[in-house]
Amino acid sequence: MEPILTRQEIDDLLQAIREGKISTDVGGDLGSGQQIDFKEINLFQVSSQREDKIRIPNFDIIIDAFAQNYAISLSNHLQRNFSITRTSLDSMPFQEYMLSKKNPGSIGVLNLSPLKHGALMLFDPQLSFSFIEIMLGASSDLEIVQLDRSLTKIEMTVLKAIMSKAGDDLDRAFRPITKLETSILKLENNPRLVSITDQESEVIISTFKVSVGEQSGTMEMVFPLATLDPFREEFKDLISVNTLKHGGWTDIIIKEVQDMMTTIVAQSGVVNLSVGQVMNFKVGDIIPVDYDINGSLKVLVEEKHKFFGQPGLLKGKKAISLIATMND
């Protein structure tokens, strides 16, 4: 990366120009008739790093995984077909970024516990009003109307549930790097009331296009570089063999499966009856069950016979003691 002047170097350069030590004339003479051609530059419009110069390696992998997860969560939650595509990944000073947000729509301030700095999640006005209309039951056939005004407190409260879903998916995407517990601190529609880092600190901005049907809008995620920099080595190893052995996507899938809820039934017997017989049941009827009271129970996991069990009591409550598996 080409060197960028520090603030002190810029001040010294401006002072030298004022004192006439440096000429501001366009072009110069080498003394032998040769001219030096150069372009005028504005020292106050130094471009920030572009996507290919983002200093956190493989960060795009994490942020793209978040986008995929979040699209699925939105589709399930709102019963609409959402797609989320990353359109850019850039960086700039935090103050410069916030000054560029004239009409940000809705801004969610995220707490990335246990990290020192938080993050921002922004929905542009079009996306914000689209979410609100959908959550309030608007038909998919109707065109979403974007109002030319700021969001109200009630409307931002409605959007809080949508951003909370994003927090869960962000935690899942970051799991190969570190364990996060993301929560929503507050929602704002005024950029001046938002701060997650020092004004001059660098932030990384991920921009996404969110589409649902014929409607689309822009979502942005903003992370201070200071939040991500401590995990530089983890990001570097994200797609290496070491990652697959120590907490990669395979381990995440295994852990998610282990955390899934399942149904277990202790079955004493089965009775086969016709619909007519069941409809004729009345209070006082006795239904014979082919079951040996001294025998073991069948223990079914998701309707599959996996174990044999013995009924009993534990601390005054009914319990099943597993005595054998189907393979024994």
Buried (B, 14 or more C-beta within 10 A) or exposed (E): EEEEEEEEEBEEBEEEEEEEEEEEEEEEEEEEEEEEEEEEEEEEEEEBBEEEEBBBBBBBBBBBBBBBBBBEBBBEBBEBEBBBBBEEBBBBBBBEBBEEBEEBBBBBBBBBEEBEBBBBBBBBBBBBBBBBBBBEEBEEEEEBEBEEEBBEEEBBEBBEEBBBBBBBBBBBBBBBBBEBEBBBEEBBBEBEEBBBBEEEBBBBBBBBBBBBBEBBBBBBBBBBBBBBEEBBEBBBBBBEEEBBEEBBEEBBEEEEEEEEEEEEEBEBEEEEEEEEEEEEEEEEEEEEEEBEEEEBBBBBEEEEEBBBBBEEEEEEEEEBEBEEEEEE
